[in-house]
Amino acid sequence: MAGVLRLPSGRLVRGRGLRRPLPPGPEPTFGLYLLGHEPPSVAWESRWLRWPDFRLPSDRVAAADALREAWARAEAERVEIACSGGNGRTGTALACLAVLDGIPNDEAVAYVREHYARRAVETPWQRRFVSRFE
């Protein structure tokens, strides 16, 4: 899974699954990687957020900080958010970025499913995380 989500502000964020090869096109300038283990190194600036598969971030304060950084940087930089498959954790993070971009919490998951991937945000607790994200 790899795709670019356009937020209402015009910010673009690429979501992808790390199990697949790097997609064609320009490399990101910043990547946020959501994995239960340290990600492989990349040639661009990146940040790792410990986030086990099908779960929630291990540190929610750090997660909120990392998501705010990704959203802010997406205004002028190429930002990538990725997990193993590109749907659950990545979709949850993208939905949180949509909230930061002004989409109401209760509409953010539907927005990401419509504009990024139908299967984004895979678990009830991931949906709840988005509904409570500030």
C-alpha positions as CSV (number, residue, x, y, z in Angstrom):
1,M,0.0,0.0,0.0
2,A,1.3,3.4,-1.0
3,G,-0.7,6.5,-1.7
4,V,-0.7,10.2,-1.1
5,L,-3.4,11.7,1.1
6,R,-4.3,15.3,0.3
7,L,-5.6,17.1,3.4
8,P,-8.1,19.9,3.2
9,S,-5.3,22.5,3.7
10,G,-3.5,21.1,0.6
11,R,-0.8,19.4,2.6
12,L,0.2,16.1,1.0
13,V,1.4,13.1,3.1
14,R,2.5,9.8,1.6
15,G,1.4,6.7,3.4
16,R,2.9,3.3,2.7
17,G,3.7,-0.2,3.8
18,L,7.3,-0.9,4.5
19,R,7.0,-4.5,3.3
20,R,6.8,-3.2,-0.2
21,P,9.6,-1.5,-2.2
22,L,10.0,2.3,-2.1
23,P,7.5,3.7,-4.6
24,P,8.7,5.7,-7.6
25,G,8.9,9.5,-7.4
26,P,10.7,11.9,-5.2
27,E,12.0,10.7,-1.8
28,P,10.5,12.2,1.3
29,T,12.4,14.8,3.3
30,F,10.9,13.5,6.5
31,G,9.5,10.1,7.5
32,L,7.6,9.0,10.5
33,Y,7.8,5.2,11.0
34,L,5.2,3.4,13.2
35,L,6.6,0.0,14.2
36,G,7.0,-2.2,17.2
37,H,10.8,-2.4,16.5
38,E,13.4,0.0,15.2
39,P,12.9,0.6,11.4
40,P,15.6,0.2,8.8
41,S,17.7,3.3,8.2
42,V,16.7,5.7,5.4
43,A,18.5,8.4,3.5
44,W,16.2,11.2,4.8
45,E,15.5,12.6,8.2
46,S,13.1,10.2,10.1
47,R,11.5,9.6,13.5
48,W,10.5,6.2,14.9
49,L,7.4,5.9,17.0
50,R,7.1,2.6,18.9
51,W,3.7,1.3,17.8
52,P,3.1,-2.4,17.8
53,D,1.0,-4.0,15.0
54,F,-2.8,-3.8,15.5
55,R,-2.2,-1.7,18.7
56,L,-1.8,1.9,19.8
57,P,1.4,3.9,20.3
58,S,3.4,2.9,23.4
59,D,3.8,6.5,24.4
60,R,0.7,8.6,23.5
61,V,2.4,11.9,24.4
62,A,5.3,11.1,22.1
63,A,2.8,10.0,19.4
64,A,0.9,13.3,19.6
65,D,4.2,15.2,19.3
66,A,5.4,13.2,16.4
67,L,2.1,13.5,14.5
68,R,2.0,17.3,15.1
69,E,5.6,17.5,13.7
70,A,4.6,15.5,10.6
71,W,1.6,17.7,10.0
72,A,3.5,20.9,10.4
73,R,6.4,19.7,8.2
74,A,3.9,18.6,5.5
75,E,3.1,22.2,4.8
76,A,6.4,22.7,3.0
77,E,8.1,19.3,2.9
78,R,7.6,15.8,1.5
79,V,6.4,13.7,4.4
80,E,6.0,10.0,4.6
81,I,4.2,8.0,7.3
82,A,4.6,4.2,7.2
83,C,4.1,1.0,9.1
84,S,4.5,-2.6,7.9
85,G,1.3,-2.9,5.8
86,G,0.3,0.8,5.4
87,N,-3.3,0.5,6.6
88,G,-3.8,0.2,10.3
89,R,-1.2,2.3,12.1
90,T,-0.5,4.4,9.0
91,G,-4.2,5.0,8.5
92,T,-4.7,5.9,12.2
93,A,-1.8,8.4,12.0
94,L,-3.2,9.9,8.8
95,A,-6.6,10.3,10.4
96,C,-5.0,12.1,13.3
97,L,-3.3,14.4,10.8
98,A,-6.7,15.0,9.2
99,V,-8.0,16.1,12.7
100,L,-5.1,18.5,13.0
101,D,-6.0,19.8,9.6
102,G,-9.5,20.7,10.8
103,I,-11.6,17.6,10.0
104,P,-13.9,16.7,13.0
105,N,-12.6,13.7,14.9
106,D,-15.8,11.7,14.2
107,E,-15.3,12.2,10.4
108,A,-11.5,11.7,10.1
109,V,-11.5,7.9,9.7
110,A,-14.1,8.1,6.9
111,Y,-12.0,10.9,5.2
112,V,-8.9,8.8,5.2
113,R,-10.8,5.7,4.0
114,E,-12.2,7.7,1.1
115,H,-9.0,9.6,0.1
116,Y,-6.3,7.1,1.1
117,A,-7.3,3.5,1.6
118,R,-10.6,1.7,2.2
119,R,-9.0,-0.5,4.8
120,A,-7.3,2.3,6.8
121,V,-7.7,2.3,10.6
122,E,-8.2,-1.4,11.2
123,T,-9.2,-1.9,14.9
124,P,-11.9,-0.4,17.2
125,W,-9.2,0.9,19.5
126,Q,-7.5,2.7,16.6
127,R,-10.8,4.3,15.7
128,R,-11.2,5.3,19.4
129,F,-7.7,6.8,19.4
130,V,-8.6,9.0,16.4
131,S,-11.9,10.0,18.0
132,R,-10.1,11.2,21.1
133,F,-7.1,12.7,19.4
134,E,-6.5,16.4,20.1
